[in-house]
């Protein structure tokens, strides 16, 4: 029995082409930041396409507790009436961030340079995570933190009365830490500088610029140096949250391997720190077109059209691309099975320690469906069988990993025979509309038990 209850076996069947529009969920990272920066701006920020998962809803409640007006229309549009930089009010209740490490860490940073006190808590999982990686740098601004042993929640933060600007080198690659320091720097006079030795997701930098902050990024010998001028007036924005590129990967790849398919994914986020899969697919010869390119809230987006691609060739994926597509290697390995020749994927040791050992899980399932896979500690190679050559017919273990389960469902849509997974229940954690979305495009995924 899995952690979400009884296993839910699923089977994907080959058959009809996929066609139509795939409306995948909004990007979670950008959803959090839209609410926080909207609350720190002047005027009314409107947000369309907000991911309405519990993590993001908890951030919306937190912004209300700090004095912003946050409302949702029946059509799903969100309105945030901001209080301006430095305008947070002191909450009169404990801020419950549920399971969201991103939410609590960004909010701690946003309030750290205001002379207010707030107490944060979360669920059992969040309360077990150490917060020193945030409380250490915000202390440099003048904030004080009081938590349980090990720097754990529940925790009370008293913001700085007279904040000072900070120059901080992030000790580990972490977009959360970088973002918390930048948000704290908004209400500090002068320039706050963050240095990261390894580049991480840059949604915060892009959105700060979109809201009117004076921010610059420079590549130096020290690393990536981000300089933010404090105490700006952020201007309210209209934001259309891009569709999550990691979720979009599944209908896109399904279209590439299913004969006759033509699928449009509108408003997909193409931030270079997230979109490595699509570059890789194009290099393999995938029929992808990017229509109506534009910018939303500082983020590059476009409408992505994917068509069946019978002439894809295996390539060697550059190892320095791994960071921008680490979550997409499982479904890339499925596409590789339908290509001609060998696809080599080096420099991916992080896949061994994700929700599952994703190299081992995918290798096992691919082999069960007639595909040759070689793997090592930090690499794996998939030998393609061509567009009509994947036998299918196997049952794969998902190892309670949503991306493993969805990847094998994609394989089943294009293989010669159906492909099954022992438990598709974990799909609901990241992409609860996956089955319905594939069904709406003409694909057939059925629950075969549970």
C-alpha positions as CSV (number, residue, x, y, z in Angstrom):
1,X,0.0,0.0,0.0
2,X,1.4,3.4,-1.0
3,X,1.5,6.5,1.2
4,X,-1.6,7.9,-0.6
5,X,-3.7,4.9,0.0
6,X,-4.4,1.8,-2.0
7,X,-2.4,1.5,-5.2
8,X,-4.1,2.7,-8.4
9,X,-2.8,0.6,-11.3
10,X,-3.1,2.3,-14.7
11,X,-2.7,1.3,-18.3
12,X,-2.1,3.5,-21.3
13,X,-3.3,2.1,-24.7
14,X,-2.0,2.9,-28.2
15,X,-4.5,4.1,-30.6
16,X,-5.9,7.4,-31.8
17,X,-3.7,10.4,-32.5
18,X,-3.6,13.1,-29.8
19,X,-5.0,16.5,-31.0
20,X,-6.2,19.7,-29.5
21,X,-5.2,22.1,-26.7
22,X,-3.4,20.9,-23.5
23,X,-4.1,23.3,-20.7
24,X,-1.5,22.2,-18.2
25,X,-1.3,23.6,-14.6
26,X,0.4,26.9,-13.9
27,X,3.9,27.2,-12.6
28,X,4.1,26.8,-8.8
29,X,7.3,28.9,-8.4
30,X,5.8,31.8,-10.3
31,X,2.5,31.5,-8.5
32,X,4.1,32.0,-5.1
33,X,6.1,35.0,-6.2
34,X,3.1,36.6,-8.0
35,X,1.2,36.7,-4.7
36,X,4.2,38.0,-2.6
37,X,5.4,40.6,-5.1
38,X,1.8,41.7,-5.7
39,X,1.4,42.2,-1.9
40,X,4.5,44.3,-1.9
41,X,3.5,46.5,-4.8
42,X,1.4,49.6,-5.0
43,X,-2.0,49.2,-6.6
44,X,-3.9,46.1,-7.7
45,X,-2.1,43.2,-9.2
46,X,-4.2,40.7,-11.2
47,X,-3.1,37.1,-11.7
48,X,-4.5,34.7,-14.2
49,X,-3.6,31.0,-14.3
50,X,-2.5,30.8,-10.6
51,X,-1.8,27.3,-9.5
52,X,-4.5,26.7,-6.9
53,X,-2.7,23.9,-5.0
54,X,-2.7,24.0,-1.3
55,X,0.9,25.4,-1.1
56,X,0.0,28.4,-3.1
57,X,-3.3,29.0,-1.3
58,X,-1.4,29.0,2.0
59,X,0.8,31.8,0.6
60,X,-2.3,33.7,-0.4
61,X,-3.7,33.5,3.1
62,X,-0.4,34.6,4.5
63,X,-0.4,37.8,2.3
64,X,-3.8,38.6,3.7
65,X,-2.5,38.2,7.2
66,X,0.2,40.7,6.4
67,X,-2.4,43.3,5.3
68,X,-2.8,42.8,1.6
69,X,-6.3,42.3,0.1
70,X,-6.4,39.0,-1.8
71,X,-9.5,38.0,-3.7
72,X,-10.4,35.4,-6.3
73,X,-13.1,35.9,-9.0
74,X,-15.3,33.1,-10.1
75,X,-13.4,32.9,-13.4
76,X,-10.2,32.1,-11.5
77,X,-8.6,35.6,-11.7
78,X,-6.9,36.7,-8.5
79,X,-6.7,40.3,-7.3
80,X,-4.0,41.4,-4.9
81,X,-4.2,45.0,-3.5
82,X,-0.7,45.6,-2.3
83,X,0.6,47.5,0.7
84,X,3.9,48.6,-0.9
85,X,7.5,47.8,0.1
86,X,7.8,48.1,3.8
87,X,4.0,48.2,4.3
88,X,3.4,44.8,5.8
89,X,1.2,44.9,8.9
90,X,1.9,42.7,11.9
91,X,-0.3,39.6,11.6
92,X,-2.5,38.8,14.6
93,X,-2.5,35.1,13.9
94,X,0.2,32.4,13.4
95,X,1.1,32.0,9.7
96,X,0.5,28.4,8.7
97,X,2.4,27.5,5.5
98,X,1.2,23.9,5.4
99,X,3.8,21.8,3.5
100,X,5.4,24.6,1.5
101,X,9.1,25.2,2.1
102,X,9.1,27.7,-0.7
103,X,6.2,29.6,0.7
104,X,7.6,29.9,4.3
105,X,11.1,30.8,3.2
106,X,10.1,33.5,0.8
107,X,7.7,35.0,3.2
108,X,10.3,35.1,6.0
109,X,12.5,37.0,3.7
110,X,9.8,39.4,2.6
111,X,9.0,40.4,6.2
112,X,12.5,40.3,7.6
113,X,13.3,44.0,6.9
114,X,10.1,45.4,8.4
115,X,9.7,46.2,12.1
116,X,7.0,43.6,12.7
117,X,6.9,40.2,14.4
118,X,5.3,37.0,12.9
119,X,5.2,33.4,14.0
120,X,5.3,30.6,11.4
121,X,4.3,27.0,11.5
122,X,3.4,24.2,9.1
123,X,2.5,20.6,8.9
124,X,4.7,17.8,10.5
125,X,6.9,17.6,7.5
126,X,7.6,21.4,7.2
127,X,8.1,21.7,10.9
128,X,10.9,19.1,10.7
129,X,12.9,21.1,8.1
130,X,15.7,23.3,9.4
131,X,15.3,27.0,8.6
132,X,18.9,28.2,9.4
133,X,19.6,28.6,5.7
134,X,17.1,31.5,5.8
135,X,17.4,32.8,9.4
136,X,21.2,33.1,9.1
137,X,21.2,35.6,6.1
138,X,18.1,37.6,7.3
139,X,19.9,38.1,10.6
140,X,22.5,40.1,8.7
141,X,19.7,42.6,7.9
142,X,18.9,42.9,11.6
143,X,16.1,40.4,11.9
144,X,15.9,38.1,14.9
145,X,14.6,34.5,14.9
146,X,13.3,32.3,17.8
147,X,12.5,28.7,16.9
148,X,12.7,25.2,18.2
149,X,16.0,23.3,18.5
150,X,17.8,22.9,15.2
151,X,16.2,26.0,13.9
152,X,12.9,24.4,13.2
153,X,9.3,25.6,13.1
154,X,7.2,26.9,14.8
155,X,9.4,30.0,14.7
156,X,8.9,33.6,15.5
157,X,10.7,36.2,13.4
158,X,11.1,39.8,14.5
159,X,12.0,42.0,11.6
160,X,14.7,44.7,11.5
161,X,13.8,48.1,12.9
162,X,16.7,49.7,11.0
163,X,17.6,47.2,8.2
164,X,21.0,47.5,6.6
165,X,21.9,46.3,3.1
166,X,23.7,43.0,2.8
167,X,26.3,41.3,0.6
168,X,25.7,37.6,0.8
169,X,27.3,34.6,-0.9
170,X,24.8,31.7,-1.0
171,X,26.6,28.7,0.5
172,X,24.6,26.1,-1.5
173,X,22.7,26.3,-4.8
174,X,19.3,27.4,-3.6
175,X,16.8,29.6,-5.4
176,X,14.8,29.8,-2.1
177,X,17.7,31.2,-0.2
178,X,18.6,33.6,-2.9
179,X,15.0,34.8,-3.2
180,X,14.6,35.3,0.5
181,X,17.6,37.5,0.7
182,X,16.5,39.6,-2.3
183,X,13.0,40.0,-0.9
184,X,14.5,41.1,2.4
185,X,16.7,43.5,0.5
186,X,13.7,45.3,-0.9
187,X,13.1,47.3,2.3
188,X,16.8,47.9,3.1
189,X,18.4,51.1,2.0
190,X,21.3,51.0,-0.5
191,X,22.2,48.0,-2.5
192,X,21.8,44.3,-1.4
193,X,24.1,42.0,-3.3
194,X,23.6,38.2,-3.6
195,X,26.3,36.0,-5.1
196,X,25.6,32.5,-6.2
197,X,28.4,30.2,-7.3
198,X,26.1,28.0,-9.3
199,X,23.1,29.6,-11.1
200,X,19.7,28.6,-9.9
201,X,16.1,29.3,-11.1
202,X,15.9,33.0,-11.7
203,X,12.2,33.6,-11.4
204,X,12.6,36.1,-8.6
205,X,15.1,38.3,-10.4
206,X,12.9,38.4,-13.5
207,X,9.7,39.1,-11.6
208,X,11.4,41.9,-9.5
209,X,12.4,43.6,-12.7
210,X,8.9,43.1,-14.1
211,X,7.5,44.9,-11.1
212,X,9.9,47.8,-11.6
213,X,12.7,47.0,-9.2
214,X,16.2,48.2,-10.1
215,X,18.1,44.9,-10.3
216,X,21.1,43.7,-12.3
217,X,22.9,40.4,-12.9
218,X,26.6,40.1,-13.7
219,X,28.7,37.0,-14.4
220,X,32.0,37.3,-12.6
221,X,34.9,35.2,-11.3
222,X,33.0,35.1,-7.9
223,X,30.0,33.7,-9.6
224,X,26.6,35.2,-10.5
225,X,26.4,38.6,-8.8
226,X,22.8,40.0,-8.3
227,X,22.5,43.6,-7.2
228,X,19.2,45.0,-6.0
229,X,18.6,48.7,-5.2
230,X,16.5,48.8,-2.0
231,X,13.3,50.6,-1.2
232,X,11.8,50.8,-4.7
233,X,8.2,51.4,-5.4
234,X,7.0,48.2,-7.0
235,X,4.3,48.8,-9.6
236,X,1.2,46.5,-9.7
237,X,1.2,44.1,-12.7
238,X,-1.2,42.0,-14.7
239,X,0.4,38.5,-14.6
240,X,-0.5,35.5,-16.7
241,X,1.2,32.6,-14.9
242,X,3.0,30.5,-17.5
243,X,2.1,26.9,-17.8
244,X,4.5,24.7,-15.9
245,X,7.2,23.4,-18.4
246,X,7.7,20.2,-16.4
247,X,4.0,19.3,-16.6
248,X,3.9,20.3,-20.2
249,X,6.6,17.8,-21.0
250,X,4.2,14.9,-20.8
251,X,1.5,16.0,-23.4
252,X,4.3,17.3,-25.6
253,X,6.3,14.1,-25.5
254,X,3.1,12.0,-25.9
255,X,2.4,13.9,-29.1
256,X,5.9,13.3,-30.4
257,X,5.6,9.5,-30.1
258,X,1.9,9.0,-31.0
259,X,1.3,8.8,-34.8
260,X,-0.8,11.5,-36.3
261,X,-0.7,13.8,-33.2
262,X,-0.8,17.6,-33.2
263,X,-1.1,19.2,-29.7
264,X,-0.9,22.8,-28.7
265,X,0.3,23.8,-25.2
266,X,-0.6,27.5,-24.7
267,X,1.4,29.9,-22.5
268,X,4.2,27.6,-21.6
269,X,7.1,29.0,-19.5
270,X,10.4,29.0,-21.4
271,X,12.7,30.3,-18.8
272,X,16.2,29.1,-19.9
273,X,16.8,27.7,-16.3
274,X,13.8,25.4,-16.8
275,X,13.5,24.6,-20.5
276,X,16.4,22.4,-21.4
277,X,14.2,19.5,-22.4
278,X,12.7,21.5,-25.4
279,X,16.2,22.4,-26.6
280,X,17.2,18.8,-26.4
281,X,14.1,17.6,-28.3
282,X,14.7,20.1,-31.1
283,X,18.3,18.8,-31.4
284,X,16.9,15.3,-31.8
285,X,14.7,16.5,-34.6
286,X,11.3,16.8,-32.8
287,X,8.7,18.8,-34.7
288,X,8.2,21.6,-32.2
289,X,7.2,25.2,-33.0
290,X,7.0,28.1,-30.6
291,X,4.2,30.4,-31.6
292,X,3.4,33.9,-30.3
293,X,6.6,34.4,-28.2
294,X,6.1,37.1,-25.5
295,X,7.0,38.0,-22.0
296,X,4.7,37.7,-19.0
297,X,5.8,39.2,-15.6
298,X,9.4,39.1,-16.8
299,X,9.2,35.5,-17.9
300,X,9.6,34.3,-21.5
301,X,6.6,32.3,-22.7
302,X,5.2,31.0,-25.9
303,X,2.5,28.7,-27.3
304,X,4.2,25.4,-28.0
305,X,2.9,23.1,-30.8
306,X,4.1,19.5,-30.8
307,X,3.5,17.1,-33.7
308,X,4.3,13.4,-34.2
309,X,8.0,13.2,-35.1
310,X,9.0,9.8,-36.7
311,X,12.5,11.0,-37.7
312,X,14.1,11.8,-34.3
313,X,17.7,10.8,-33.8
314,X,19.5,10.0,-30.6
315,X,22.0,12.5,-29.4
316,X,24.4,13.1,-26.5
317,X,22.7,15.5,-24.1
318,X,25.3,18.0,-22.8
319,X,25.9,17.4,-19.1
320,X,25.8,21.1,-18.3
321,X,22.2,21.1,-19.4
322,X,21.1,18.8,-16.7
323,X,20.2,21.5,-14.2
324,X,17.6,23.0,-16.6
325,X,15.9,19.7,-17.2
326,X,16.7,17.3,-14.4
327,X,13.0,16.4,-13.8
328,X,12.4,15.7,-17.5
329,X,15.0,13.0,-18.0
330,X,12.5,10.2,-17.3
331,X,10.1,11.3,-20.1
332,X,13.1,12.1,-22.4
333,X,14.2,8.5,-22.0
334,X,10.8,7.4,-23.3
335,X,11.1,9.7,-26.4
336,X,14.6,8.3,-26.9
337,X,13.1,4.8,-27.2
338,X,11.1,6.0,-30.2
339,X,14.1,7.7,-31.8
340,X,16.8,6.2,-34.1
341,X,20.1,5.4,-32.6
342,X,21.5,5.9,-29.0
343,X,20.6,8.8,-26.7
344,X,23.4,9.3,-24.2
345,X,22.6,11.2,-20.9
346,X,25.7,11.9,-18.9
347,X,26.1,14.0,-15.7
348,X,22.8,13.0,-14.1
349,X,23.8,11.6,-10.7
350,X,21.1,13.7,-9.1
351,X,18.5,11.4,-10.7
352,X,19.7,8.7,-8.3
353,X,18.4,10.7,-5.3
354,X,15.1,12.2,-6.4
355,X,11.7,11.0,-5.3
356,X,13.0,7.6,-6.5
357,X,16.2,6.4,-8.1
358,X,14.9,7.6,-11.4
359,X,17.7,6.0,-13.5
360,X,17.0,2.6,-12.0
361,X,13.3,3.0,-12.1
362,X,13.2,4.0,-15.8
363,X,15.8,1.5,-16.8
364,X,13.8,-1.3,-15.2
365,X,10.5,-0.2,-16.9
366,X,12.0,0.4,-20.3
367,X,13.6,-3.0,-20.3
368,X,10.3,-4.6,-19.4
369,X,8.9,-3.0,-22.5
370,X,11.6,-4.3,-24.9
371,X,14.0,-1.3,-24.8
372,X,17.8,-1.6,-24.3
373,X,19.2,0.5,-21.5
374,X,22.8,0.8,-20.2
375,X,23.4,2.8,-17.0
376,X,26.1,3.8,-14.6
377,X,26.4,5.9,-11.4
378,X,25.8,9.2,-13.2
379,X,24.9,8.3,-16.8
380,X,22.5,6.2,-18.8
381,X,22.0,5.4,-22.5
382,X,18.8,4.4,-24.3
383,X,19.0,2.6,-27.6
384,X,16.1,3.8,-29.8
385,X,13.9,1.4,-31.7
386,X,12.4,3.9,-34.1
387,X,8.8,5.3,-34.2
388,X,7.1,1.9,-34.7
389,X,9.6,-0.3,-32.9
390,X,8.8,-0.1,-29.1
391,X,7.0,-3.4,-28.2
392,X,5.4,-2.2,-25.0
393,X,3.2,-4.8,-23.2
394,X,5.0,-4.5,-19.9
395,X,4.0,-3.6,-16.4
396,X,6.3,-1.0,-14.7
397,X,6.9,-0.1,-11.1
398,X,6.4,3.6,-10.4
399,X,8.2,3.6,-7.0
400,X,5.7,6.1,-5.7
401,X,7.2,8.6,-8.2
402,X,4.7,10.7,-10.2
403,X,7.1,11.4,-13.0
404,X,8.0,7.7,-13.5
405,X,4.3,6.9,-13.6
406,X,3.4,9.6,-16.2
407,X,6.5,8.8,-18.3
408,X,5.3,5.2,-18.8
409,X,1.8,6.3,-19.6
410,X,3.3,8.4,-22.4
411,X,5.2,5.3,-23.6
412,X,1.9,3.3,-23.7
413,X,0.3,5.8,-26.0
414,X,2.9,5.3,-28.7
415,X,4.0,1.7,-28.2
416,X,2.8,-1.4,-30.1
417,X,1.0,-2.8,-27.0
418,X,-0.4,-1.2,-23.8
419,X,1.9,-0.2,-21.0
420,X,0.9,-0.4,-17.4
421,X,2.2,0.9,-14.1
422,X,1.6,-0.7,-10.7
423,X,0.5,2.6,-9.1
424,X,-0.4,5.8,-10.7
425,X,-1.8,7.4,-7.5
426,X,1.2,9.7,-7.0
427,X,0.4,11.5,-10.2
428,X,-2.2,13.5,-8.2
429,X,0.6,15.2,-6.2
430,X,1.8,17.3,-9.1
431,X,-0.6,16.8,-12.0
432,X,-4.1,15.8,-10.8
433,X,-5.7,16.6,-14.2
434,X,-3.2,14.4,-16.2
435,X,-5.6,11.5,-17.0
436,X,-8.4,13.9,-18.0
437,X,-6.1,16.0,-20.1
438,X,-4.8,13.1,-22.0
439,X,-8.3,11.8,-22.5
440,X,-9.4,15.1,-23.8
441,X,-6.7,15.0,-26.4
442,X,-8.0,11.6,-27.5
443,X,-5.6,9.3,-25.6
444,X,-6.7,6.3,-23.6
445,X,-5.5,5.9,-20.0
446,X,-7.6,3.7,-17.8
447,X,-7.5,2.7,-14.1
448,X,-7.2,-1.0,-14.1
449,X,-7.7,-1.6,-10.4
450,X,-8.1,0.2,-7.0
